[in-house]
Amino acid sequence: MNAKLLNHVVDAIDLETYIFCDSEEEGKKLTLDFMAAIGLTDSDIVFIEYKGIGARVRSRGYVYKPGDSYQWLSANNRGGMDND
């Protein structure tokens, strides 16, 4: 994932999808593996509901947590972020 784009995120990125899987546990694992694959290694499952052939999953990948050094507050970015 492009680090410059992540610098514009204030806290987290939420993802909602339907995952083809055999159980709720497999759906959780696949979702967290996917989040890690796109660079969001600090992720949680917010909601999961297994039905039939898969699970509806909402996950949250944290870019910044309270107390982190926020890129969007850095001295170079006060007054606005670059659009690149």
C-alpha positions in Angstrom: 0.0 0.0 0.0 1.3 3.5 -0.9 2.7 5.1 2.3 1.9 8.6 1.0 -1.8 7.7 0.8 -1.7 6.3 4.3 -0.4 9.6 5.6 -3.8 11.1 4.8 -5.7 8.5 7.0 -6.6 10.0 10.4 -7.1 6.7 12.3 -8.2 3.4 10.6 -9.4 1.8 7.4 -12.6 -0.2 7.5 -13.3 -3.0 5.1 -16.6 -4.9 4.6 -16.9 -7.9 2.3 -18.4 -11.4 1.9 -15.8 -14.1 2.2 -16.3 -17.6 0.7 -15.3 -20.0 3.6 -16.3 -23.1 5.5 -16.7 -21.6 9.0 -16.7 -18.4 11.0 -13.1 -19.1 12.2 -11.9 -19.6 8.6 -13.6 -16.3 7.6 -11.8 -14.5 10.4 -8.4 -16.0 9.4 -8.9 -15.2 5.7 -10.0 -11.6 6.5 -7.0 -10.9 8.8 -4.6 -12.5 6.3 -6.1 -10.3 3.6 -5.7 -7.2 5.8 -2.1 -8.1 6.5 -1.5 -8.7 2.8 -2.5 -5.1 2.0 -0.3 -3.7 4.7 -2.8 -3.4 7.6 -1.1 -5.7 10.1 -2.8 -4.2 13.2 -6.3 -5.3 12.4 -9.4 -6.5 14.2 -12.7 -8.2 13.2 -15.5 -5.7 14.0 -18.4 -8.0 12.9 -18.7 -11.5 11.4 -21.8 -13.5 10.5 -21.4 -16.9 8.9 -24.3 -18.1 6.7 -24.4 -20.8 4.0 -21.3 -20.6 1.9 -19.4 -17.8 3.6 -19.3 -15.0 6.0 -20.2 -11.3 6.0 -17.2 -9.6 7.6 -16.3 -6.1 8.7 -12.7 -5.5 9.7 -10.7 -2.5 10.8 -7.1 -1.9 10.1 -5.4 0.7 12.2 -3.0 3.1 10.6 -2.8 5.3 13.7 -4.0 4.7 17.3 -4.4 7.3 20.1 -1.0 8.6 21.1 0.8 7.6 17.9 3.0 10.1 16.1 0.4 11.3 13.5 2.0 12.0 10.0 -0.8 14.4 9.2 0.2 16.6 12.2 3.9 16.8 11.3 5.5 20.3 10.9 5.7 19.9 7.2 2.0 19.3 6.8 0.5 22.0 9.0 -2.1 23.9 7.1 -2.7 21.1 4.7 -1.4 18.0 3.1 0.3 17.6 -0.3 -2.0 16.0 -2.8 0.6 13.6 -4.0 
